[in-house]
Amino acid sequence: MRQSKFFMPTLKEVPADAEAVSHQLMLRGGYVRQVTAGVYSYLPLANLVLTKISNIVREEMAKIDAPEMLMPIFLPASLWQESGRYESYGPNLFKLVDRHERPSILGPTHEETFTEIVAEELRSYKKMPLTLYQIQTKFRDENRPRFGLLRGREFIMLDAYSFAANEEQLDVQYQEVGQAFQNVFDRVGLKTMAIIADAGAMGGSDSTEYQAPAAVGEDTIAYTAGGYAANIEMAKSIDSLEVTTEEPKEIEKVHTPGIKTITALAEFMAVPNTKIVKSVLYRADDKLVLVLIRGDKQINEVKLTNIIDANELHVATDAEVVELTGIMPGGIGPVNATFADMVIADETIEHLTNFVVGANETDYQLANVNLGRDFFVDQFYDVKLAEEGELDPIGHEPLKFTRGIEIGHIFKLGTRYTKDFHANFLDENGKEQPVIMGSYGIGISRLLSAIIEQNYTERGIAWPKTVAPFEVHLIQMKMNDADQTKVANDLYQSLSDKYDVLYDERNERAGVKFADADLVGAPVRVIIGKKASEGIIEVKHPGEQDSTEVKLTELENYINSEIG
């Protein structure tokens, strides 16, 4: 491609709201342009990278015998009403009606659509296992689109769905697709971590996220050197507090006027915060759940949601607490908590003695409270948020935290959707059984940003060779130099047969050409300059300050060794 014919509208200054480095570089380099909040046009440079990523995905999915298909974006609401997700998915779902007032949605994912199709086709165990996938545009009405392609309202995604006759087949499919995904990430040049994750609105059991560590990442990953890795929403840790044995003391009510925080309460009561049990009231669907946790810990609401299997969960507001209990916030507790439908306690309080709780009276606390004597709980669970430095539950190593970009996610859905859509088959004994599903996704457009976040330089981008928009960037320094023109044209013709080549034959200053080359980020930059007449050119890699002289006769071998 001749650069004078290429569409690459660069910017000297980046809009102030472009926070992520990848967003800034894609705007500066003319990769993308925003159409509206969270919606982007992919210009030629971005489209070249996306095409290469998609082709790598197709190659890896073909290796596990997964055929590609394409579903509609515009879907009838009835599909999602049948699965129950039309309401439970929340405000991120784009809902619309047609001229006949029929409700529809723009697909954010396609479990229902694939399941409905296979429900009519997979009637026998002999047709399974089967894995299908598509690469398609998806829509989610993000409340706050940000970081360019990392959190948008329209994005490109691979979504795959597996169908199995038994759990053993699903296990194999889960491993196969997971390995295919890992192969994709390795081939596009991403450092990744496979971590334990929450299934969220997808439903199902086992769930693994693929995270690309990056400073701009919105997810927190808890990990250890020994290999434990989990999203902070699912991370577990061992409590290091040594609980001392004490004789139960007589319960005492204490007036605590104006005390608003755990720190202030601990100081007022002259006890450590580990001797205080916080009582937090939640609305979980139509129930009121009182959750108890030690004063030095925080509640992990994802864990809590999964434990009580709630569609909607939120902390009761101050106004709701007063309305439901008649008590000002900070005063509620588990003793005689008749307002709660359920009392759940974190495991950290199971062996505490003589601790402090709210007295269920405004501005009062109870001291020397003990489980089993003064109140009971319905169940103990791990509902605490893991903290950096705590020990992981497997290797007992200290947890470290890092930021990450979610680039892929795989789920074992089981029969979550097939039961809703009556996707049944006849097993070996002629008995009808529900098909067992898995769901798998890669954020294709998000990969574009993630790769840049891990491969940017001081001046631009250093694309991995497998996904670079151009593998070789020829730059002719003087367009009126006959020797340079001949060398450049000869190289352009010979190299274009083997590589994706961009030839900068524009009549521009060297500074402009080099600045644009930094943004193109080709793995090999070939500079045809003043020594062209001597059969010598210069080569340079992205991010390097200095170039290296190479004889023209040795250039092709050099490029082969760099790109392969």
N, C-alpha and C positions, 0 to 999 in steps of 0.2 A: 504494500500500500504506500503510495506517495503521500507524504504528509501534507502537501499543499491541497490535496483532494480529501483529506481526512477531516471529520468534524470533531474538533476538540476545543470547545470554547472555554479557555482558561480564565481564572480570576486572579487579580493581584491581591485583593483583600477579601477575606471571608466574612460572611454575615456574623454578627456578634452572638447570635443564638446557637451557632454550631459549636457545641461543647466537645464532642468526641473528636479525637485526632482523625479517625477514619472519615468522619463526616466532613471535616475541614478539607482533607486532601481530595476527597471525591468531588467536592464543590470546586476547589481550586483547579483540579486537573480536568474538569469537564467530563467527569464520569456520570454524574447525576444532576438533575435539576428538580427542585420541589414544585409540584403542581398545586398542592394544598397541604395542610398539616398532615404529616404522616403518609403522604402519597408522593412518589417520585417517578420521574421519567428516567429510564436507563439509556444513556447516550452510548455511542459506539464503543468507547473503551470499556464501560461497565458491561455492556452486552457481550463483548468478546470474552470477558472473564466468566460471566454467568454461563455462557455456552460451554466453556471448557469444564467448569465445575459440573454442569449437568451431564456432560458426556462421560466424565469419570464416574458419576453416580450410576449412569446407565450400564457402564461396563461392569461395575461391581454387583449390581442387582442381577445382571445377566448370568454372572458366575454362580448365583444361587437359584437360577431358573425361575426368577420372578419376572413375569411379563408386564410391560407398561401399557396403561390404558389412560383414558382421559374422561373425567366426569364433568358435568355442568357446574358452573359457579352459582347460578340462580337456582335455588331449591325451594320446593313447597314447604311451608311451615309444618304441614301435617307430619312429615318425616321426623322432625324434631319434637313435635308434640307427642308422637308415639313413644319416643325414647324418654320423654320427660325433660329433655335438655332445653326445650324452647323457653321455659321459665327459669330453670336452674342455672343456665349458662351465664346469666346476668346481663348487664348493660353493654358488654363488649359485642353482643350479637347484633349485626345489622338486620333490622326488621323493616319490611316494606310491603306494600300492597299493589296489586296490578289494577287495571282499569275496571275489573269486575269485583274489586274489593276482596280478592283472595289473598290471604297473608302469605308472604314468602320471606326468605332470608338470603343473604349472600354468604356462601359457605366459608366458615372459619376452619373446618375440618370435615372429613367425609365418612365417618364410621357408619352413620345411618344409611347413606346412599349406597355404599358398597354392600352392606349387610342386606339391604332390600333386594339387590340384584342376585346375590348368591343364594338367598333364601329360596329362589325359584329354580336354581340350577344344581346346587350341591345336595342332591337327594340320597346319595349313597356314600358310604365310607370309602369306596373305591376311588372317588374323585378327590380325595384329600391325602396328604396335605397340599394346600394351594396358597401361594403368596402373590398378591397383586399390588401394583403401585402406580402412582401418577406424579408428574411434576406440573404444578398448577398454581395460579394466583389464588391467594386466600385473603379474607377480609375480617378484621377485628376492630371494633370501634374503641380503640384505646382512649382512655380519658386524657392522657398526657403523652402524646407521641414525642419521642426525644431520641437524641443520639443518631439521627439520620436513619439508616436502614436497620438499626438495632431494635428499635421499637416503633413500628409503623402501623398504619391502619390497613395498608395493602402491601402484600409481600408474596414472594415466590417460595413455595415449599414442596418438598417431596413428602408425600404421605403414602405409607404402605400398610397393607392389612393382610394378616395371615388367617387361614381357616384350617382347623384341625379336627380330627375325629376323637382325639384323646389328649390327655395332658402330656404324654411322652412326645407326641408329634409337636405340640406347642413349644415344649422345652427346646427341641431341636431347632424349630423355626426362630425362636427368640434368640438363640445363640448364633444362628446363621446370619440373621439380619443385623444383630449387634456387631458381629465380626465384619460384615460388609460395610457398615457405617464406619467402623474404626479404620478399615482400609481406605475409605474415601477421605477421612480426615488426615490420615498419614500422607496420602498422595497429593492432597492440596497444600501440604506443608504446614499443617496446624499442630501445635502441641496441645494435647487434650487430656482430660481426666474423665473416666467413667465413674459416676458417683451414684449413691443411693438417693432416690428422689421420691417426691410425692406425686401420686397419680392425678390429684386435683379433680377437675371436672370431667376427666376422661373416664374415671372409674377403674375398676379392676384391681389386681393385686400387685405383682412385682412391677417395679418401675426403675429404669436406669436413665440418668441424664448424662449427656456428653457435654462437658464444659471446656471452653477455651480460656485459660487463665489470661486476664487482661485487666489493667487498672480501671478501665471504664466499665467493667462488667457490673451488672445490677444484682447478681447473685453472690452470696457469700458461701464459700466452700470450706468445710472443715475437713482437714486431712492430716495424715501422719506419714512419717518416713517409711513406716512398715506397710503402707498400702491402703489403710482405711481412708475412705473418702465419702462424704455425704453432703448434700445440700444442707445448709443451716436449718432449713425447715424440718429435716428428718434426722439430723445428727443426734447421736446418743453419746453420753459421757458418764463416767463413773464419779459419783460424789465422793469428794476427798475428806469431808468433815467427819471427824471422829466423835461419835456420840457417846457421852459419858452416862453412866447409870446413876440415876438419882431416885430417891424415894419421892413418891407423889406428895405434893404439898396441898394445903387447903386452898381452894379457889378463892380469888380476891377480885373484887370489882374496883377499878381505879378510874378516877375522873381525869380525863386528858383533854382539857379545853384547848382548842386552837391548834392541835397537833395534826399536821397534814401529810407528813412523809414518814417512811420507815426509819430514815436516819434520825429524824427528830424524835420519833417514838422510842427508838432504842436508847437515845440519850436521856430522855425523860424517865424511862423505866429502869435505867441503869442495867441494861442487858445487851448482849450482842444481837445484831440483826438476825443471826441464826436461831435465836430464841423467839422470834416473832413469826407468826403464820399469817400471811396475807389471805384475805377472803375476797375473791373477785366474782361478781355476779354476771352471768352471761345469758343472753337470749339465744337459744338453740332451737330454731324452727318455732314450735309452739310450747317449748318447755323453758323453765328457768333452772339453770345449772349453777350451783355454787362450787367454785374451784378453789382449792386450798394449796398454797405453795409457800415454802420457806422464804423468809424476808430477804435473803440475799440472792434469790433466784427470780427469773422472769418466766412467764407462761409462754409456751410455744403454741400458738393458736392453730397451726396446721396439724400438729399432733392431736390437739384437743378435738378438732373437727373430725378427724379420722376415727378417733376413739368413740365418739358419741354418734358418728354417722349422720352428721347434720348437713342439710343442704345450705342453710344460712346460719351464720354464727356471728354475733357481735357482743362486745362488752356493753352491759347496760349503762346508759348515760347517767349522769348525776341526777337528772330530773326523773329518769325511770326508776332509779334506786329509791328515791324518796317516794314516788308514787306507789311502787310495789311493796315497800317495806315500812314506810313511814320513818325511815332512819336516814340521817345525812351520810353521804359517802365517807368511808373510813371507819364507820361505826359498826358495820355488819360483820357477823361471824357465824361459826358453825353451831354454836350452842343454842338449842331450841330454834333452829333456822326453819321454821314452819313454812316460810315463803318459798323455799326451794323445792323443786320436784326431784332433784338429784344432787348429791354431794360427792364430788370427785376430789381426791387428794393426790398430790404428787408423792412419789416414793420417798422424797427427801424428808417428809415429816412423819413417816411411819414409826420411827423409833425415837422420836423426840419426847421429852418429858418436861413438864412445868413450863409451858410456853405461853405466849401472849396472843390473844385473838380479840377481835371486835366483840363488844358485849351485846350487840343488837340493840344498842341504845346510843343516841347521838352524844358524842364527846365522852364515851366511856369504853374502856378496854377491860378484858378479864385476864388476870395473871394466874399462873400455875394451873393452866388448863392441861388436861390429859385425855388422849384418845381412849375410847373404851369405857371411861368413867364418866366423862362430861358430855361426850357426843360420839356418834358413829358416822362412818362414811360408807357410801355404797360400794366404792371400789378405789383401789390404789392403782395409779398408772404413772408412767414416765411422761409428764407433760412439761418438763422444764426445757428451756432454751440452753443448748450446750454453749460453753464459754471457752475461749482460747486458753490453753494451758491445762485444762482438765484432761483426764486420761480417756482414751477411746475404749470402747467395751470389748474389743477383740485382742489387740496386741498390748493394751494398757500403756500406750505411748502418749505423750502430750499432744493435744490437738493444736494445729496451726490453722490460721485463717488466711484465705486469699480471695480476691475477687475473680469472677468468671462470667463469661458470656455463654448462655445456653445455646448450643448449636444443633443438638439432636436429642431425641427422647424416645425411649421404647417402653411399651406397656404390655403386660399380660392382662387382657381384658376379660378372659374367661367367657362366660355366657351373658355378660352384662347387656349386650345389644341383641344377640341372637334370640334370646328369650322374648324380648319385646317384639321382634319381627318374625317370630315363629320360624326361624331358620333351623329346621330340623332335618335329620338324615336317618337312614336306617343303618344300624351297626351290623356286625358280622352275624348276630343272632336274630336279625330282622326286627330289632327293637328300636323305636324312635328315640333319638337323642338330640339335644341342642348342639349346634356347631360351636366349637371353642375358638375364640378369636385372640389375635394380637394386633396391636396398632403401633406404628413406627413413623417417626417424622424427622426430617432434616430441614432446617431453615436455609434454603439455597441462597436467597438474597442476603440473609444475615451472615452467611459464610464470607461474602464479599467484604463486609466490614470487619469481621473477626480476623481474617487473614491480614488485612491492612494493620489492625491494632497490634498484631504480633510481628509485623515486618516493615514498619515505617522507619525512615531514616531522618536525619536532620533536615534534609531538603525535600524529601518525597517518599517514594515507595520502592521497596526491593521485593518485587513479586517472586514467589517460588516459580521455578521454570515450568511447572506443569500447568499453571493457570495464568501466567503472564499474558496480557493482551497481545503483546508482540515479544517474540523470543530474542530477536536481534534488532537493534536500532542503529541504522546507518546515518551518520551525520556528516554531511559535506560542509566544510568550513567556508569555502569561497566558490560561489556559483559561476563566477567568470573565469575560473582557472580550468583550462582544458584538460590538464592531466588529472586533476581531482574529479572532474566530471566523468572522464573515461573510466577511472578506477571505480568510482561510485556506481555507475551504470552497470559495469561488468559484475561487480559484487551483488548488486540488486538482482540481476538476472540469475546468477548462479546460486545464490543463497535462498532465493524465494522458492526454488524447487524442493528445498528440504525443511525450511523454517518459515515461521510467521515473521515477516520482515516489514519494518516501517522505515521508509527512506525519507529523511528530512532534506529535501531539495529546495526549501524555501529561501528566499532572498532576505534573510533575517540576520541580525547581529548574533555573534557567538553566544553571548549571555542569554539571549532569548531562547536559542536552541537548547542550550544546556539546562536551563530552568525547566523547559517543557520536557526534556528527556528525564529529568529527575522525577517528574510526575507520571510519566509513562512507565518508568520502572522496569524496563526490559532487562533480563538477566545479563545480556552482553551488549555493550554499547561500542560500536565501531566508529572511530573518528577518522575521517579522510582529510588530512591536513597538508601541511607544507612539504612533507616528505613523500607524498604520494608518487611523485615522479621518480623517486629512488626505490619504489616498491616497498615502502614501509608505511604502516598505518598505526594508530593507537587503539588500544582496547581498555575498557573500564567497566567496573561493576557498580551497581547502585550503592550509594553510601560511601564509596571510596573517594579519597581526596586526589590521589594520583593515578595517572593512566600508565599503561605499559606498552612499549613499542613492540610490534610484531611484524615479521615479514609477510608480505602478501601470500607468498607461497606456503606459509605455515598457518595462515588464518583459519582455513577450514578445519584442520586438525585441532586447532585451539578451540574453536567453537564446538566441535564434536565432543571434546573432553569436558567442556563446561555444561553443555546442554544434553548431549547424548542422543 
